[in-house]
Amino acid sequence: MDAEVAPSRPLTAPLRGALRLCTTVWTHASRLALDIALPTLCVACREPVAGEGVCAACWAKLSFIAPPFCPRLGIPFVYDPGPGILSMQAIADPPAYQRARAAVRYDDVARTLVHQLKYHDRTDLAPVMGRWMARAGQDLLDDADLLVPVPLHWRRGFSRRFNQSGALARSISRHSGVAVARDALRRIRPTEHQIGLSRSERATNVQGAFQVATERRAEIQGRRVILVDDVLTSGATADACARALLRARAAQVGLLVFARVVEAHRSPI
């Protein structure tokens, strides 16, 4: 007669707890060993750094945007003109979005951070960049219902493997409590890279490129939406996105970016 095989006994609670503890200890020990073997380097200058990936010297070179700035576009002023004074750009060429805010000027260190996140899969930079953005856009976020990342076309998203704007939006959401409407806005046709195009060419390039899907319109209708992107240059992409959201009956649209290009000698009217 075949010998009977004794059924296996389930693990007792103390044993399961001990195994979980061993796993946790092993995980922390492995991470510590990796940190010792491969110290974090500053993304800008490649010097060893503890913490957020930017050394003290490069941190000092980051130009955070603070008042005084245009209340509509967030463009920093060279002097304080008084409350409510708009920039010449906001008066001469107002965008579809209501207000824009940026954490930093798009200088050398900011460019490196953006490129590391965008092209080199440094998703570990998104939490700190998002935290800076949440602080810079606090007045927008206080009134917001939804965060909407500027989308990539699916072909570009496939090649990059992730959307940097979505990573930033998730970080902002964790700090602000404002929900992310992922994939509510879609890029329905591929566009050329904006680099090297004139302002008018940029606007033409993205015209009609964005759309809120019919099944997502109820999610947008009547809501106060904040667009999230990494860099603001001419504003053509953000403007096209804002127009698509307003066509879907968003109550209003704001814009929050990590960095913005600031032309020299910006002043109010």
JOTACOR-V34500 format. One record per residue. N is the residue number from 1. BURIAL is + if it has 9 or more other C-alpha atoms within 8 Angstrom, else -. Layout:
# JOTACOR-V34500
n:N burial:BURIAL
n:N burial:BURIAL
This chain:
# JOTACOR-V34500
n:1 burial:-
n:2 burial:-
n:3 burial:-
n:4 burial:-
n:5 burial:-
n:6 burial:-
n:7 burial:-
n:8 burial:-
n:9 burial:-
n:10 burial:-
n:11 burial:-
n:12 burial:-
n:13 burial:-
n:14 burial:-
n:15 burial:-
n:16 burial:+
n:17 burial:-
n:18 burial:-
n:19 burial:-
n:20 burial:-
n:21 burial:-
n:22 burial:-
n:23 burial:-
n:24 burial:-
n:25 burial:-
n:26 burial:-
n:27 burial:-
n:28 burial:-
n:29 burial:-
n:30 burial:-
n:31 burial:-
n:32 burial:-
n:33 burial:-
n:34 burial:+
n:35 burial:+
n:36 burial:-
n:37 burial:-
n:38 burial:-
n:39 burial:+
n:40 burial:+
n:41 burial:+
n:42 burial:+
n:43 burial:+
n:44 burial:+
n:45 burial:-
n:46 burial:-
n:47 burial:-
n:48 burial:+
n:49 burial:+
n:50 burial:-
n:51 burial:-
n:52 burial:-
n:53 burial:+
n:54 burial:+
n:55 burial:+
n:56 burial:-
n:57 burial:-
n:58 burial:+
n:59 burial:-
n:60 burial:-
n:61 burial:-
n:62 burial:+
n:63 burial:-
n:64 burial:-
n:65 burial:+
n:66 burial:-
n:67 burial:-
n:68 burial:+
n:69 burial:+
n:70 burial:+
n:71 burial:+
n:72 burial:+
n:73 burial:+
n:74 burial:+
n:75 burial:+
n:76 burial:+
n:77 burial:+
n:78 burial:-
n:79 burial:-
n:80 burial:-
n:81 burial:-
n:82 burial:-
n:83 burial:-
n:84 burial:-
n:85 burial:+
n:86 burial:+
n:87 burial:+
n:88 burial:+
n:89 burial:-
n:90 burial:+
n:91 burial:-
n:92 burial:-
n:93 burial:-
n:94 burial:-
n:95 burial:-
n:96 burial:+
n:97 burial:+
n:98 burial:+
n:99 burial:+
n:100 burial:+
n:101 burial:+
n:102 burial:+
n:103 burial:+
n:104 burial:+
n:105 burial:+
n:106 burial:+
n:107 burial:+
n:108 burial:-
n:109 burial:+
n:110 burial:+
n:111 burial:+
n:112 burial:+
n:113 burial:+
n:114 burial:+
n:115 burial:+
n:116 burial:+
n:117 burial:+
n:118 burial:+
n:119 burial:-
n:120 burial:-
n:121 burial:-
n:122 burial:+
n:123 burial:-
n:124 burial:-
n:125 burial:+
n:126 burial:+
n:127 burial:+
n:128 burial:+
n:129 burial:+
n:130 burial:+
n:131 burial:+
n:132 burial:+
n:133 burial:+
n:134 burial:+
n:135 burial:-
n:136 burial:+
n:137 burial:+
n:138 burial:-
n:139 burial:-
n:140 burial:+
n:141 burial:+
n:142 burial:-
n:143 burial:-
n:144 burial:+
n:145 burial:+
n:146 burial:+
n:147 burial:+
n:148 burial:+
n:149 burial:+
n:150 burial:+
n:151 burial:+
n:152 burial:+
n:153 burial:+
n:154 burial:-
n:155 burial:-
n:156 burial:-
n:157 burial:+
n:158 burial:-
n:159 burial:-
n:160 burial:+
n:161 burial:-
n:162 burial:-
n:163 burial:+
n:164 burial:+
n:165 burial:+
n:166 burial:+
n:167 burial:+
n:168 burial:+
n:169 burial:+
n:170 burial:+
n:171 burial:+
n:172 burial:+
n:173 burial:+
n:174 burial:-
n:175 burial:-
n:176 burial:-
n:177 burial:-
n:178 burial:+
n:179 burial:-
n:180 burial:+
n:181 burial:+
n:182 burial:-
n:183 burial:-
n:184 burial:+
n:185 burial:+
n:186 burial:+
n:187 burial:+
n:188 burial:-
n:189 burial:-
n:190 burial:-
n:191 burial:-
n:192 burial:-
n:193 burial:-
n:194 burial:-
n:195 burial:-
n:196 burial:-
n:197 burial:-
n:198 burial:-
n:199 burial:-
n:200 burial:-
n:201 burial:-
n:202 burial:+
n:203 burial:+
n:204 burial:-
n:205 burial:+
n:206 burial:+
n:207 burial:-
n:208 burial:-
n:209 burial:+
n:210 burial:+
n:211 burial:+
n:212 burial:+
n:213 burial:+
n:214 burial:-
n:215 burial:-
n:216 burial:+
n:217 burial:+
n:218 burial:-
n:219 burial:-
n:220 burial:+
n:221 burial:+
n:222 burial:-
n:223 burial:+
n:224 burial:+
n:225 burial:+
n:226 burial:+
n:227 burial:+
n:228 burial:+
n:229 burial:+
n:230 burial:+
n:231 burial:+
n:232 burial:+
n:233 burial:-
n:234 burial:-
n:235 burial:-
n:236 burial:+
n:237 burial:+
n:238 burial:+
n:239 burial:+
n:240 burial:+
n:241 burial:+
n:242 burial:+
n:243 burial:+
n:244 burial:+
n:245 burial:+
n:246 burial:+
n:247 burial:-
n:248 burial:+
n:249 burial:+
n:250 burial:+
n:251 burial:+
n:252 burial:+
n:253 burial:+
n:254 burial:+
n:255 burial:+
n:256 burial:+
n:257 burial:+
n:258 burial:+
n:259 burial:+
n:260 burial:+
n:261 burial:+
n:262 burial:+
n:263 burial:-
n:264 burial:-
n:265 burial:-
n:266 burial:+
n:267 burial:+
n:268 burial:+
n:269 burial:-
